[in-house]
Amino acid sequence: MLSFFLLESADDARPGRQAHPRTDDDGLDDPGYGQFLRQRPRRHHPEVPRQRRLRLRQPLFRHVRRHAVGRPGDVPAADPRRRAGDVPGVGELHRHQFDGDRHPRADGKHPAAHRAPCQQLLLHDGGGGREPQTDRGAAARAGDGRTAAALRAGRTAQAVAPRADRQESGAVSELSAHAVNLVNCGIIGVDSSEQIVLWNTWMVPRSGQSAARVRGQSLFDVFPELRGSRVETAVQAALKSGTAANIPQSQSSAPFPLREAGQFDGARIDQAVSVTPFNEGKERFCLIEIRDISGVFERERRLLDHAESLRARSYVDGLTGIANRRYFDVALDRELRRAQRLGGELSLLLMDIDTFKLYNDHFGHLKGDACLTAVAQALAAMLKRPADVAARYGGEEFAAILPDTSAEQARAHANLIREHVASLGLPQAPGAARAHVTLSIGLASFDKQRRNGAAALIDAADQALYAAKRAGRDQVMVAAD
């Protein structure tokens, strides 16, 4: 037994009582007794009496049960469910409990004699699991009927395996054919003689020809327009050298005469065609995949149109509707490079509305915006050639790029623009030098020696503009040579 022991002196006494030997139950209910025990000196102290006795206080365990696992065949005789020699599963191994080593097993043997290892490896319990891993002879000797039945079932499965394989192969073939007909693209299979052996359902409504009609015919007899095309080259390369290919849309966006389902007189659908070779036994085949990318092309076209619209908006002044400063810079650089390359002429006009601040302060910003728009439209109307550019340079300033125009021609055209704006009759604010809105114009022409860049040309035209303003406004000034 495992117990907790307390050493206690025989002649110790509690406070207030005479010292006398105590029984097992003596003093256990006295609260001063625990304090007395805590105040007692240690065992090695010289004042501790030598005479002591053992006193059991609180036993922890009265019995210790030990469990043992029996070997196969060690089943109590009282269990009617088992026979001697049966092989139990792990979950069915009988467990016996012993009170110490004093109680023998049911068969009279001592538990120590049953500690030999198990002779079989059992994968699962006996309640419907797998059978022990043992040979056929051992199973027969053990009398395991279930193992023998499993072996017979295995021989039966081996006998019917070829038949099952054939059934599985047929099921796979049916599944493959069904899958080919479900894909959302055209599938054409061609053998080594370029004859069609596969034609899926997707092709029927778009080509107007059934699989039974085209099977066995040459691909290029069904589609004569493919002869000499990239498709024929790709198919022949796939069948001869096993080379896969993708037909670029840039060369032919619709090589096959396929149209929307049920529409045989409309435009061809845009196609992405790929050619893939494969071998089946000793024969080589070619798989042609045709995907309808009309939706992709349409989205790309819409995106390009939208991008072009955004680009155009980025080059247009939001108020006046003519070109803005960004487009002016691009156009001037383009025309300067062209003039330098070809040795042509180029003139630039910078224009400013006279006393526009006074006009804007008197009539307000809304009237000022209307005045800017009217002048811009009058300027654009005077530039009739496609290469001419009218742009809002900034604020009340405008610019005009005149390619292939000499200084004299540009001066004459600038005077026409000035007169046309004055003829609009836009009333000027009180206190202005003119009764109507007028323009001051500065002119500069391209010169390979001095004005061969955008900055130099703009600076020369700007200096001429300020000279026109200093001279009294409403006039054209040409930059000095």
Stockholm file with secondary structure:
# STOCKHOLM 1.0

chainA/1-481         MLSFFLLESADDARPGRQAHPRTDDDGLDDPGYGQFLRQRPRRHHPEVPRQRRLRLRQPLFRHVRRHAVGRPGDVPAADPRRRAGDVPGVGELHRHQFDGDRHPRADGKHPAAHRAPCQQLLLHDGGGGREPQTDRGAAARAGDGRTAAALRAGRTAQAVAPRADRQESGAVSELSAHAVNLVNCGIIGVDSSEQIVLWNTWMVPRSGQSAARVRGQSLFDVFPELRGSRVETAVQAALKSGTAANIPQSQSSAPFPLREAGQFDGARIDQAVSVTPFNEGKERFCLIEIRDISGVFERERRLLDHAESLRARSYVDGLTGIANRRYFDVALDRELRRAQRLGGELSLLLMDIDTFKLYNDHFGHLKGDACLTAVAQALAAMLKRPADVAARYGGEEFAAILPDTSAEQARAHANLIREHVASLGLPQAPGAARAHVTLSIGLASFDKQRRNGAAALIDAADQALYAAKRAGRDQVMVAAD
#=GR chainA/1-481 SS CEEEEEEEETTCCCTTSCCCCCCTTTTTTCHHHHHHHHHSCCTTSTTSCSCEEEEEEEEEESCCEEEEECCTTCCCTTCTTCCTTCCCCGGGCCEEEEETTSSCCTTSCCGGGGCCCCSSCCSSCTTTCCCCCCCHHHHHHHTCHHHHHHHHHHHHHHHHHHHHHHHHHHHHHHHHHHHHHHSSSEEEEECTTSBEEEECTTHHHHHTCCHHHHTTSBHHHHSGGGTTSHHHHHHHHHHHHCCCEEECTTTCSCCSCCCSTTCSSSCCCCEEEEEEEEEETTEEEEEEEEEECHHHHHHHHHHHHHHHHHHHHHTBCTTTSSBCHHHHHHHHHHHHHHHHHHTCCEEEEEEEETTHHHHHHHHCHHHHHHHHHHHHHHHHHHCCSTTCEEEEEETTEEEEEEETCCHHHHHHHHHHHHHHHHTTCCBCCTTCSSSBCCEEEEEEECBTTTBCSHHHHHHHHHHHHHHHHHTTSSSEEECCC
#=GC SS_cons         CEEEEEEEETTCCCTTSCCCCCCTTTTTTCHHHHHHHHHSCCTTSTTSCSCEEEEEEEEEESCCEEEEECCTTCCCTTCTTCCTTCCCCGGGCCEEEEETTSSCCTTSCCGGGGCCCCSSCCSSCTTTCCCCCCCHHHHHHHTCHHHHHHHHHHHHHHHHHHHHHHHHHHHHHHHHHHHHHHSSSEEEEECTTSBEEEECTTHHHHHTCCHHHHTTSBHHHHSGGGTTSHHHHHHHHHHHHCCCEEECTTTCSCCSCCCSTTCSSSCCCCEEEEEEEEEETTEEEEEEEEEECHHHHHHHHHHHHHHHHHHHHHTBCTTTSSBCHHHHHHHHHHHHHHHHHHTCCEEEEEEEETTHHHHHHHHCHHHHHHHHHHHHHHHHHHCCSTTCEEEEEETTEEEEEEETCCHHHHHHHHHHHHHHHHTTCCBCCTTCSSSBCCEEEEEEECBTTTBCSHHHHHHHHHHHHHHHHHTTSSSEEECCC
//
